[in-house]
Amino acid sequence: MTSRPVMSWINLGEVAYIVERRAGSGQARHVVRELRRRVTLDLPTDVRVLEAAHIKARYAVAYADAFAVATAIAHGAMLLTGDPEILDGDPRWPVEDLRT
């Protein structure tokens, strides 16, 4: 397991657009700055892109969610989520349900 939280740049972009839609671009920039301080950001490589594509092809998850799963697997990290699509995916995925 990695000691510092890890997040794909793809998922950081997803967070940024959601926050901007809900609270404006200033708040989105603030959240991005905070996340950059607190997590290791994983720039997707060709291997990660193809792994995410493989996950997307086999499971009913959003493409950005496939990056979250692929990134967690690659880093030996736990994926914290409340997303039912991820939680209902492959039981071997390293996920922790935040809904409980």
Secondary structure as UniProt FT lines:
FT   STRAND          6..8
FT   HELIX           9..23
FT   HELIX           25..38
FT   STRAND          40..42
FT   HELIX           46..58
FT   HELIX           63..75
FT   STRAND          79..81
FT   HELIX           84..87
FT   TURN            91..92
FT   STRAND          95..97
FT   TURN            98..99
//
